[in-house]
Amino acid sequence: MASVTLRNIRKAYDDNEVMRDINLDIADGEFVVFVGPSGCGKSTLMRMIAGLEDISGGDLNIDGARMNDVPPAKRGIAMVFQSYALYPHMTLYDNMAFGLKLAGTKKPEIDAAVRNAAKILHIDHLLDRKPKQLSGGQRQRVAIGRAITRKPKVFLFDEPLSNLDAALRVKMRLEFARLHDELKTTMIYVTHDQVEAMTLADKIVVLSAGNLEQVGSPTMLYHAPANRFVAGFIGSPKMNFMEGVVQSVSHDGLIVRYETGETQRVAVDPGAAKQGDKVTVGIRPEHLHVGTEDGIEARTMAVESLGDAAYLYAESSVAPDGLIARIPPLERHAKGDVQKLGATPEHCHLFDSDGKAFQRKIVEVLAA
């Protein structure tokens, strides 16, 4: 196991800078997930850690040693890619043993390593089969097993579940969690799927356009996002955003007025906010209630029923992207119905004109 430290890491292709001043501490044995939309730089950052991309600036340390110029094979890492990259003419046993054979490892050691990895991954009964005889989930386990046999200090996973169907992805997420508990090795995992990030990570790293937006536990990122980008990216369905201006400020929060004249009290630390400042109120779907006396007037567009829950989709002039509210599964709303949607002050987020979040009162509860 090993810690991984990034200090002022940069990546540029000629004059095009794609990663900027990335500072990150990954503790020994931690499961860290890099998440963000396509093109945000998460795979590039992982490839720099692996040594597959040159580092344009800054320092990368693994287990306390600077790794910028160390070849990938000598970094003590093992990487599992999106594609399984298995040799089709080899058995599972030979696929998992191949890297150790190239390294000149003795046969008894190879056999012990392969069979131990296969047992951990519950594929020890499949070692005589070839890849074409396996399911997608089994092939991915072989790719992971090949990495385990190397006994790396750090595991790197680059969107390993993206080729699997939805049901198998759920099953494999549980397998990754179990694997981490069993091996207790440092793991870095890249995905664009924020559900994977929320369910697997000890710590989530949110990236956007080459910038590190926020680092924290899944709970902290969900309840106390640092900015509007993180708030909109973490959570499914996404957070509702409503544009307004500060009407009044008090020691225990703000009152925001929308262009329609409706208002919303928000329980945040007001900081330097003053009357007239442009702000954005954020409310998660589970906290946006239908039929409140105070709130935003909105017109129902559709209701999505998921069996155990339902989501009401509505339009309002103060919410450019529309509104989503979680409602009881048997509650009925006809298209075109007009009702008010509102939330309690403690469940509201607030962002300034630059997208930076005001500190919420709930942060004190989370920190305790």
Residue pairs with C-beta under 8 A, 6 or more apart in sequence:
1 28
1 29
1 153
1 184
1 185
1 186
2 28
2 62
2 63
2 76
2 153
2 154
2 186
3 25
3 26
3 27
3 28
3 61
3 62
3 63
3 64
3 186
4 24
4 25
4 26
4 49
4 60
4 61
4 62
4 154
4 186
4 188
5 24
5 25
5 26
5 59
5 60
5 61
5 62
6 22
6 23
6 24
6 25
6 49
6 58
6 59
6 60
6 61
7 23
7 58
7 59
7 60
7 61
8 21
8 22
8 23
8 57
8 58
8 59
9 19
9 21
9 22
9 23
9 24
9 45
9 48
9 55
9 57
9 58
9 59
9 60
10 17
10 19
10 20
10 21
10 22
10 55
10 56
10 57
10 58
11 17
11 18
11 19
11 41
11 44
11 45
11 48
11 53
11 54
11 55
11 56
11 210
12 18
12 19
12 56
12 57
17 56
17 210
18 41
18 44
18 210
19 41
19 44
19 45
19 48
19 56
19 210
20 210
20 211
21 58
21 212
22 45
22 58
22 212
23 212
24 205
24 212
24 215
26 32
26 186
26 188
26 203
27 186
28 186
29 184
29 185
29 186
30 186
30 187
30 202
30 203
31 180
31 187
31 189
31 200
31 201
31 202
31 203
32 186
32 187
32 188
32 189
32 201
32 202
32 203
32 204
32 205
33 188
33 189
33 190
33 191
33 196
33 197
33 200
33 201
33 203
33 204
33 205
34 42
34 45
34 46
34 188
34 189
34 190
34 191
34 205
34 207
35 42
35 190
35 191
35 192
35 193
35 194
35 196
35 197
35 204
35 205
35 206
35 207
35 233
36 42
36 192
36 206
36 207
36 208
36 213
36 233
37 192
37 208
37 233
38 192
39 209
40 207
40 208
40 209
40 210
41 207
41 209
41 210
42 190
42 191
42 192
42 205
42 207
43 158
43 159
43 190
44 53
45 207
46 79
46 156
46 158
46 188
46 190
47 53
47 158
48 54
48 55
48 60
49 60
49 62
49 77
49 154
49 156
49 188
50 72
50 75
50 77
50 79
50 156
51 67
51 70
51 71
51 72
51 75
51 77
52 72
52 79
55 68
59 66
59 68
60 66
60 67
60 68
61 67
62 75
62 76
62 77
62 153
62 154
63 76
63 153
67 75
75 154
76 152
76 153
76 154
77 152
77 153
77 154
77 155
77 156
78 146
78 147
78 148
78 150
78 152
78 154
78 155
78 156
79 147
79 155
79 156
79 157
79 158
80 140
80 143
80 144
80 147
80 155
80 156
80 157
80 158
80 160
81 143
81 158
81 160
82 158
82 159
82 160
82 162
82 163
83 163
84 131
84 139
84 140
84 142
84 143
84 163
85 143
86 95
86 131
86 139
86 142
86 143
87 94
87 95
87 98
87 131
88 130
88 131
88 132
89 130
90 98
90 130
90 131
91 127
91 128
91 129
91 130
92 118
92 123
92 126
92 127
92 128
92 129
92 130
92 131
92 134
92 142
92 145
93 114
93 118
93 127
93 128
95 131
95 142
95 146
96 114
96 117
96 118
96 127
96 142
96 145
96 146
96 149
97 110
97 111
97 113
97 114
97 149
98 146
99 146
99 149
99 150
100 109
100 110
100 113
100 114
100 149
100 150
101 110
105 113
110 149
113 148
113 149
113 151
114 127
114 145
114 149
115 124
115 127
116 148
117 145
117 146
117 148
117 149
118 124
118 126
118 127
118 145
120 145
120 148
120 179
120 182
120 183
121 141
121 144
121 145
121 148
121 175
121 179
122 141
123 138
123 141
123 142
123 145
126 134
126 138
131 139
131 142
134 142
135 168
136 163
136 164
136 165
136 168
137 164
137 168
137 171
137 172
140 160
140 161
140 163
140 164
140 172
141 175
143 160
144 160
144 179
147 155
148 183
152 185
153 185
153 186
154 185
154 186
154 187
154 188
155 183
155 185
155 186
155 187
155 188
156 187
156 188
156 190
157 176
157 187
157 188
157 189
157 190
158 190
159 190
159 191
159 192
160 172
160 189
161 168
161 169
161 172
161 173
161 191
161 193
161 196
162 191
162 193
164 172
169 196
173 196
173 199
173 200
176 189
176 200
177 199
177 200
180 187
180 200
189 196
189 200
189 201
191 197
194 233
194 234
194 235
194 236
195 236
197 204
197 218
197 234
198 204
198 218
198 222
198 234
199 218
201 217
201 218
202 217
203 215
203 216
203 217
204 215
204 216
204 217
204 218
204 221
204 234
205 212
205 215
206 212
206 213
206 214
206 215
206 221
206 229
206 230
206 233
206 234
207 213
208 229
208 233
213 226
213 227
213 229
213 230
214 221
214 225
214 226
214 227
214 230
216 224
219 366
220 366
221 230
221 234
222 234
222 235
223 360
223 362
223 363
223 366
224 357
224 359
224 360
224 362
224 363
224 366
225 231
225 234
225 349
225 357
226 356
226 357
227 351
227 355
227 356
227 357
228 241
228 280
228 282
228 351
228 355
228 357
229 355
231 239
231 282
231 349
231 351
231 357
232 238
232 239
232 241
232 282
235 284
237 285
237 311
237 324
238 324
239 282
239 283
239 284
239 285
239 349
240 282
240 283
240 284
240 285
240 288
240 319
240 321
240 323
240 324
240 325
241 280
241 281
241 282
241 319
241 320
241 321
242 258
242 264
242 280
242 281
242 282
242 283
242 296
242 316
242 318
242 319
242 323
243 258
243 259
243 278
243 279
243 280
243 318
243 319
243 320
244 256
244 257
244 258
244 259
244 264
244 278
244 279
244 280
244 281
244 318
245 256
245 257
245 276
245 277
245 278
245 279
246 254
246 255
246 256
246 257
246 273
246 274
246 275
246 276
246 277
246 279
247 254
247 255
247 256
247 257
247 263
247 275
248 254
248 255
248 275
249 270
249 273
249 274
249 275
250 270
251 270
252 267
252 361
253 265
253 266
253 267
253 268
253 270
253 345
253 361
254 265
254 266
254 268
254 270
254 273
254 279
254 350
254 358
255 263
255 264
255 265
255 266
256 263
256 264
256 265
256 266
256 279
256 281
256 350
257 263
258 264
258 296
258 318
259 317
259 318
260 296
260 297
260 317
260 318
262 294
262 295
262 296
262 297
262 318
263 294
264 281
264 294
264 295
264 296
264 342
264 343
264 345
264 348
265 345
265 348
266 281
266 345
266 348
266 349
266 350
266 358
267 345
267 346
267 348
267 360
267 361
267 362
268 348
268 349
268 350
268 358
268 359
268 360
268 361
269 358
269 359
269 360
269 361
270 358
271 358
271 359
273 279
273 352
273 358
277 352
277 353
278 352
278 353
279 350
279 351
279 352
279 353
280 350
280 351
280 355
281 348
281 349
281 350
282 348
282 349
282 350
282 351
283 343
283 347
283 348
283 349
284 347
285 311
285 324
285 325
285 326
286 326
287 343
287 344
287 347
287 348
288 323
288 324
288 325
288 326
288 341
288 342
288 343
289 295
289 325
289 341
289 342
289 343
290 312
290 325
290 327
290 331
290 333
290 339
290 340
290 341
291 339
291 340
292 340
292 341
292 342
293 340
293 342
294 340
294 342
295 340
295 341
295 342
295 343
296 316
296 318
296 319
296 323
296 340
296 341
296 342
297 316
297 338
297 339
297 340
298 314
298 315
298 316
298 319
298 323
298 338
298 339
298 340
298 341
299 314
299 315
299 316
299 336
299 337
299 338
300 312
300 313
300 314
300 333
300 334
300 335
300 336
300 337
300 338
300 339
301 313
301 314
301 315
301 322
301 335
302 312
302 313
302 335
303 310
303 311
303 312
303 313
303 327
303 332
303 333
304 310
304 311
304 313
305 329
306 329
307 329
308 329
309 326
309 327
309 328
309 329
310 326
310 327
310 328
310 329
310 331
311 324
311 325
311 326
311 327
312 324
312 325
312 326
312 327
312 333
313 322
313 323
313 324
314 322
314 323
314 324
314 325
314 341
315 322
315 323
316 322
316 323
316 341
323 341
325 341
327 333
333 339
346 360
346 361
346 362
349 357
349 358
349 360
350 357
350 358
350 360
351 357
351 358
352 358
